[in-house]
C-alpha cells in the first residue's frame, strides 16, 4: 500500500513540476518571426539591442479588391503612381528592470521612391528619406507557466518623422518657371511622408505557447492616432492581428509561418497644400483598407560560444488579400532581416 502511495505522490509531484515549466527564450523559436515587434520580454537585468532592415514594394493599382489599369486611374486624376519601393532601417533596445517589466525603444530611418505617369504619358519620380517616428513602450508580463506566456504592451509613438517632405514634379517645375511658385519643389502626398505628425498610442497583447520542438504565437496590436497634425490631417487608426507557428529544425535553427490581418482606417482631414484632383495619393478617399499578408521565415540562434545569445531572423512576406479604399497601389512582396543580441 505504501508503494502505491509513494507512486501517486511521485506522479503528483512530477505533474506539479511540469506545470511550472516556463516558456523558454533560449531556443531558435524563442522569439517570433523577425517582422513581429514587441513579441517577447526579458528577465531582470537583461539588455537586448536589435537591428532590422525591411524592404517592401507597392506596384500597379487596385480599386477595392479589383485590379485596375493606369488608364482607369488617369480617367479620374491627372497623375497616377506606378511603383513605390521603400526601405526601412530600425534600431531598437530592450531592458528589463524586473522579471515582469521590459522597457523598449525603437527608432527608424526611411527612404522611399515613387514612380509616376501623367495623363499625357510623361513619367517622373519623387523621393523622400529621413528619420521616422520614435516609439517607446512598456511591456508587462502577467503569465509565465505551463510553457505559456502572455504580456501586454503600452506605448507611444513620438512624431519625430517629417510631414513636410518636398520634391520637384513636372507641374511644380512648370509653375515655378512661369513665376507662379516661389520654389520648384512641392509637398509630397501622404504615403511619401516620413511620420504621422501626431502622438499615437500603441497597444498590444501577445500570447506564446511552446511544445518540445514547436511553438505558437498570437499578437493583437492597435495604433490609435491622437489629435490632428500641423498639416490639418490625421492618419487612420491601425488594427492588426498576427498568428505564427514555428518548428525547430536543429538546436540553432527554426522555421516559421505567419499570417497577418490588418485593417487601416481612412485619413481624416486633408493637407490644404495638396490638390486631391491631381494625383491619387493626394486624395484621402484613397487610403485605408483591409489586408491579409503571409510570411515565411527562418530564425538562427547561438546558444553558446563566442556568438552566444545572437539571433538572425529572415522573413519573406507576400500579400494574400487586399480590399483597398478608393484607388491605391497594390502591396507586393516584402523582406525583413534582423539581428538581435542579448546581454
C-alpha angles and dihedrals in degrees: 000000000000090000090056092049091049090049092051091048091049092051092047092050091049090050093050092048090048090052089055095054105121131218110270126224092185095087133084089254092044089107128047123251108299094252091064114089127208091012099142144030132215138231121255113295096011119136125194132186123197141187125193131184118197129186122185136166136207117195139166123003143283131190107198104320095329127097114237133186129248087247090059091054093044090056086068104029136037093230137024130190116237105187138006122187116187132191126194131188114198126193118189143171133196128193130180115211087180139009091262103040127062123179120211136190128178135180129182144196118214133195122181137175126195124196119205142187124203130217088257091055097255116143128208141155136223129196140194133184139171144096118323130209119310119234128206125178148167119225117201120196111208102166131040115154142098087035088296129117135185129185138169129219128210116181148145133227111220114212100240093135120098119253094181101067112151138192140172117266128179090253095049092045091051092048090049092049090052092050093249095118132042091219135030090226124088131191115270124238124262101273091056096054118102102223145018098248090223137086104254130196117227119197131174142170119202130192123191131186129182135195127183096285105358139056142191132208139183130185131185113198135177135184115203120194117220119207131331125298127235091269092060100252140095125213116235123269115256127221117188137178123189127186125178142174124204136188127198110233094181138351090276105032137056135175125219141192121200138185123198126193114196132184119186124186123223122269111264122216120007141246106254089212091065125079107217090200093059106063132003093239091060092058111087090205084073096066137092131022146147122292137177116197133183131212134195116192149168128212126199121197130184108213094181145004130054091322095049114156093012116133132193119194128186126181132176115204131198132178118247100181136009129184105175129188112247116332118335141154116270119250111240134180126330135195126201123187122178145173124207126186124185126200 
